[in-house]
Amino acid sequence: MTPLHIVAGLLALLSGSIALVATKGGPIHRKAGLVFVVSMALMAASGATLAALKPDALSVVAGLLTLYLVATAVITVRDVGARAQALGWTAVVLASVVGIAGLTLGLQTALSATGKLHGYPPAPYFIFSTIALLGAGLDVRMLRGAVPVGKHRVARHLWRMCCAMFIATSSFFIGQAKVFPEPMRNLALLSLPVFAVLLLWAYWLTRVLRGRHGDA
């Protein structure tokens, strides 16, 4: 399963980078986005499984959160018909479980003698749980009738895809710094791709919400 996780992760980073810089809704964006969705789902599922076997609680939370984000991003722009409600509530349950688990683990870590769990401080647990619970809350709002349309529909798709990309990029370049040659193991250098994702995320989200981009 490790080779699958590595190959899927590399494909996700490559296709996600292309999708980020391509014009949203265009043919390049759509094709790269499809590869990104499939490879990200494989990477997240295999990563969560491998992490559960270690164990590595934070990576399990991150993997399930990434899977949730990608799935709901796709549902947002795809016509899933009568299955929409069932898929939507399933996503709410998954996000809620991830959020509550992340919050519980964060509190457990903060109150522990070492202040760490499986080598991680409480902050990332709280960050992931906040994202998951925020996503679940927005999903419930949508399922109760506040369905986003137009630019808000695109924005919903965009922030979830970009957040998943941010998690993957952070996990690879910062979380796996040890796999890089020693001269490259510089936090400032390895943080550049992560900041690039954040900047592109902010750029496209601002552009979409200002109405400078059509629906996808």
NORRAVEN-V681581 format. One record per residue. N is the residue number from 1. RES is the residue in three letters. PSI is psi as a letter, one per 20 degrees, with the letter a starting at -180 (* if undefined). OMEGA is omega as a letter, one per 30 degrees, with the letter a starting at -180 (* if undefined). D_LAST is the distance of its C-alpha to the last C-alpha in Angstrom with 2 decimals. Layout:
n=N res=RES psi=PSI omega=OMEGA d_last=D_LAST
n=N res=RES psi=PSI omega=OMEGA d_last=D_LAST
This chain:
n=1 res=MET psi=h omega=l d_last=34.03
n=2 res=THR psi=g omega=l d_last=34.22
n=3 res=PRO psi=h omega=l d_last=33.39
n=4 res=LEU psi=g omega=a d_last=30.27
n=5 res=HIS psi=g omega=a d_last=29.22
n=6 res=ILE psi=g omega=a d_last=29.89
n=7 res=VAL psi=g omega=l d_last=28.17
n=8 res=ALA psi=h omega=l d_last=25.05
n=9 res=GLY psi=g omega=l d_last=25.05
n=10 res=LEU psi=g omega=l d_last=25.42
n=11 res=LEU psi=h omega=l d_last=22.62
n=12 res=ALA psi=g omega=l d_last=20.32
n=13 res=LEU psi=g omega=a d_last=21.40
n=14 res=LEU psi=g omega=a d_last=21.02
n=15 res=SER psi=h omega=l d_last=17.61
n=16 res=GLY psi=h omega=l d_last=16.34
n=17 res=SER psi=g omega=l d_last=17.87
n=18 res=ILE psi=g omega=a d_last=16.20
n=19 res=ALA psi=h omega=a d_last=12.68
n=20 res=LEU psi=h omega=a d_last=13.73
n=21 res=VAL psi=i omega=a d_last=15.02
n=22 res=ALA psi=q omega=l d_last=12.59
n=23 res=THR psi=p omega=a d_last=10.19
n=24 res=LYS psi=p omega=a d_last=6.81
n=25 res=GLY psi=i omega=a d_last=4.52
n=26 res=GLY psi=r omega=a d_last=8.16
n=27 res=PRO psi=h omega=l d_last=10.59
n=28 res=ILE psi=g omega=l d_last=12.44
n=29 res=HIS psi=g omega=a d_last=9.81
n=30 res=ARG psi=g omega=a d_last=8.97
n=31 res=LYS psi=g omega=l d_last=12.76
n=32 res=ALA psi=h omega=l d_last=13.84
n=33 res=GLY psi=h omega=l d_last=11.63
n=34 res=LEU psi=g omega=l d_last=13.32
n=35 res=VAL psi=g omega=l d_last=16.64
n=36 res=PHE psi=g omega=a d_last=16.08
n=37 res=VAL psi=g omega=a d_last=15.53
n=38 res=VAL psi=g omega=a d_last=18.60
n=39 res=SER psi=h omega=l d_last=20.77
n=40 res=MET psi=g omega=l d_last=20.04
n=41 res=ALA psi=g omega=l d_last=20.93
n=42 res=LEU psi=g omega=a d_last=24.07
n=43 res=MET psi=g omega=a d_last=24.98
n=44 res=ALA psi=g omega=a d_last=24.67
n=45 res=ALA psi=g omega=a d_last=26.59
n=46 res=SER psi=h omega=l d_last=29.27
n=47 res=GLY psi=g omega=l d_last=29.60
n=48 res=ALA psi=h omega=l d_last=30.16
n=49 res=THR psi=g omega=l d_last=32.69
n=50 res=LEU psi=h omega=a d_last=34.54
n=51 res=ALA psi=h omega=l d_last=34.63
n=52 res=ALA psi=h omega=a d_last=36.10
n=53 res=LEU psi=i omega=a d_last=38.84
n=54 res=LYS psi=f omega=g d_last=39.91
n=55 res=PRO psi=q omega=l d_last=39.45
n=56 res=ASP psi=n omega=a d_last=36.88
n=57 res=ALA psi=h omega=a d_last=35.54
n=58 res=LEU psi=g omega=a d_last=33.09
n=59 res=SER psi=h omega=l d_last=31.36
n=60 res=VAL psi=g omega=l d_last=31.19
n=61 res=VAL psi=g omega=a d_last=29.49
n=62 res=ALA psi=g omega=a d_last=27.06
n=63 res=GLY psi=g omega=l d_last=26.29
n=64 res=LEU psi=h omega=l d_last=25.69
n=65 res=LEU psi=g omega=l d_last=23.58
n=66 res=THR psi=g omega=l d_last=21.35
n=67 res=LEU psi=g omega=l d_last=21.11
n=68 res=TYR psi=g omega=a d_last=20.20
n=69 res=LEU psi=g omega=a d_last=17.47
n=70 res=VAL psi=g omega=a d_last=15.76
n=71 res=ALA psi=g omega=a d_last=16.32
n=72 res=THR psi=h omega=l d_last=14.98
n=73 res=ALA psi=h omega=l d_last=11.80
n=74 res=VAL psi=g omega=a d_last=11.25
n=75 res=ILE psi=h omega=a d_last=12.57
n=76 res=THR psi=h omega=a d_last=10.17
n=77 res=VAL psi=j omega=l d_last=7.14
n=78 res=ARG psi=q omega=l d_last=9.85
n=79 res=ASP psi=o omega=a d_last=12.26
n=80 res=VAL psi=j omega=l d_last=15.49
n=81 res=GLY psi=c omega=a d_last=17.61
n=82 res=ALA psi=i omega=a d_last=21.08
n=83 res=ARG psi=i omega=a d_last=20.69
n=84 res=ALA psi=g omega=a d_last=18.28
n=85 res=GLN psi=g omega=a d_last=21.31
n=86 res=ALA psi=g omega=l d_last=23.27
n=87 res=LEU psi=h omega=a d_last=20.60
n=88 res=GLY psi=g omega=a d_last=19.84
n=89 res=TRP psi=h omega=l d_last=23.55
n=90 res=THR psi=g omega=l d_last=24.17
n=91 res=ALA psi=h omega=l d_last=21.71
n=92 res=VAL psi=g omega=l d_last=23.59
n=93 res=VAL psi=g omega=a d_last=26.85
n=94 res=LEU psi=g omega=a d_last=25.84
n=95 res=ALA psi=h omega=l d_last=24.60
n=96 res=SER psi=g omega=l d_last=27.75
n=97 res=VAL psi=g omega=l d_last=30.03
n=98 res=VAL psi=g omega=a d_last=28.60
n=99 res=GLY psi=g omega=a d_last=28.86
n=100 res=ILE psi=g omega=l d_last=32.38
n=101 res=ALA psi=g omega=l d_last=33.48
n=102 res=GLY psi=g omega=l d_last=32.28
n=103 res=LEU psi=g omega=l d_last=34.03
n=104 res=THR psi=g omega=l d_last=37.16
n=105 res=LEU psi=h omega=l d_last=37.31
n=106 res=GLY psi=g omega=l d_last=36.82
n=107 res=LEU psi=g omega=l d_last=39.71
n=108 res=GLN psi=g omega=a d_last=41.79
n=109 res=THR psi=g omega=a d_last=41.28
n=110 res=ALA psi=h omega=a d_last=42.10
n=111 res=LEU psi=i omega=a d_last=45.29
n=112 res=SER psi=r omega=a d_last=46.40
n=113 res=ALA psi=h omega=a d_last=49.36
n=114 res=THR psi=i omega=a d_last=47.43
n=115 res=GLY psi=j omega=l d_last=44.25
n=116 res=LYS psi=q omega=l d_last=42.24
n=117 res=LEU psi=o omega=a d_last=41.00
n=118 res=HIS psi=k omega=l d_last=40.63
n=119 res=GLY psi=j omega=a d_last=40.76
n=120 res=TYR psi=q omega=l d_last=38.05
n=121 res=PRO psi=r omega=a d_last=38.66
n=122 res=PRO psi=h omega=a d_last=37.26
n=123 res=ALA psi=g omega=a d_last=34.53
n=124 res=PRO psi=h omega=l d_last=31.82
n=125 res=TYR psi=g omega=l d_last=32.52
n=126 res=PHE psi=h omega=l d_last=32.00
n=127 res=ILE psi=g omega=a d_last=28.79
n=128 res=PHE psi=h omega=a d_last=27.21
n=129 res=SER psi=h omega=l d_last=28.61
n=130 res=THR psi=g omega=l d_last=27.22
n=131 res=ILE psi=g omega=a d_last=23.63
n=132 res=ALA psi=g omega=a d_last=24.12
n=133 res=LEU psi=h omega=l d_last=25.74
n=134 res=LEU psi=g omega=l d_last=23.21
n=135 res=GLY psi=g omega=l d_last=20.41
n=136 res=ALA psi=g omega=l d_last=22.70
n=137 res=GLY psi=g omega=l d_last=23.45
n=138 res=LEU psi=h omega=l d_last=19.86
n=139 res=ASP psi=g omega=l d_last=19.41
n=140 res=VAL psi=g omega=l d_last=22.61
n=141 res=ARG psi=g omega=l d_last=21.56
n=142 res=MET psi=g omega=a d_last=18.42
n=143 res=LEU psi=h omega=l d_last=20.60
n=144 res=ARG psi=j omega=l d_last=23.16
n=145 res=GLY psi=i omega=a d_last=21.01
n=146 res=ALA psi=m omega=a d_last=18.96
n=147 res=VAL psi=p omega=a d_last=15.55
n=148 res=PRO psi=q omega=l d_last=12.80
n=149 res=VAL psi=r omega=l d_last=10.67
n=150 res=GLY psi=c omega=a d_last=8.57
n=151 res=LYS psi=h omega=l d_last=8.76
n=152 res=HIS psi=h omega=l d_last=10.83
n=153 res=ARG psi=g omega=l d_last=8.54
n=154 res=VAL psi=g omega=a d_last=6.26
n=155 res=ALA psi=h omega=l d_last=9.87
n=156 res=ARG psi=g omega=l d_last=11.21
n=157 res=HIS psi=g omega=a d_last=9.14
n=158 res=LEU psi=g omega=a d_last=9.95
n=159 res=TRP psi=h omega=l d_last=13.58
n=160 res=ARG psi=g omega=l d_last=14.36
n=161 res=MET psi=g omega=a d_last=13.30
n=162 res=CYS psi=h omega=l d_last=15.11
n=163 res=CYS psi=g omega=l d_last=18.01
n=164 res=ALA psi=g omega=l d_last=18.47
n=165 res=MET psi=h omega=l d_last=18.54
n=166 res=PHE psi=g omega=l d_last=21.00
n=167 res=ILE psi=g omega=a d_last=23.21
n=168 res=ALA psi=g omega=a d_last=23.33
n=169 res=THR psi=g omega=l d_last=24.13
n=170 res=SER psi=g omega=a d_last=26.73
n=171 res=SER psi=h omega=a d_last=28.29
n=172 res=PHE psi=g omega=a d_last=28.72
n=173 res=PHE psi=h omega=a d_last=29.84
n=174 res=ILE psi=g omega=a d_last=31.78
n=175 res=GLY psi=h omega=a d_last=32.55
n=176 res=GLN psi=k omega=a d_last=33.70
n=177 res=ALA psi=h omega=a d_last=35.39
n=178 res=LYS psi=i omega=a d_last=38.46
n=179 res=VAL psi=i omega=l d_last=36.95
n=180 res=PHE psi=q omega=l d_last=36.76
n=181 res=PRO psi=q omega=a d_last=39.90
n=182 res=GLU psi=h omega=l d_last=42.13
n=183 res=PRO psi=h omega=a d_last=41.74
n=184 res=MET psi=i omega=a d_last=37.99
n=185 res=ARG psi=m omega=l d_last=38.49
n=186 res=ASN psi=p omega=a d_last=38.00
n=187 res=LEU psi=g omega=a d_last=35.85
n=188 res=ALA psi=g omega=a d_last=34.79
n=189 res=LEU psi=g omega=a d_last=33.78
n=190 res=LEU psi=i omega=l d_last=31.92
n=191 res=SER psi=i omega=a d_last=30.08
n=192 res=LEU psi=g omega=l d_last=28.48
n=193 res=PRO psi=h omega=l d_last=25.50
n=194 res=VAL psi=g omega=l d_last=24.98
n=195 res=PHE psi=h omega=l d_last=25.04
n=196 res=ALA psi=g omega=l d_last=22.70
n=197 res=VAL psi=g omega=l d_last=20.01
n=198 res=LEU psi=g omega=a d_last=20.82
n=199 res=LEU psi=g omega=l d_last=20.67
n=200 res=LEU psi=h omega=l d_last=17.28
n=201 res=TRP psi=g omega=a d_last=16.00
n=202 res=ALA psi=g omega=a d_last=17.62
n=203 res=TYR psi=g omega=a d_last=16.51
n=204 res=TRP psi=h omega=l d_last=12.72
n=205 res=LEU psi=g omega=l d_last=13.10
n=206 res=THR psi=g omega=a d_last=15.44
n=207 res=ARG psi=g omega=l d_last=13.42
n=208 res=VAL psi=g omega=a d_last=10.42
n=209 res=LEU psi=h omega=l d_last=13.13
n=210 res=ARG psi=j omega=l d_last=15.06
n=211 res=GLY psi=k omega=a d_last=12.54
n=212 res=ARG psi=j omega=a d_last=12.44
n=213 res=HIS psi=p omega=a d_last=8.78
n=214 res=GLY psi=r omega=l d_last=6.51
n=215 res=ASP psi=q omega=a d_last=3.82
n=216 res=ALA psi=* omega=* d_last=0.00
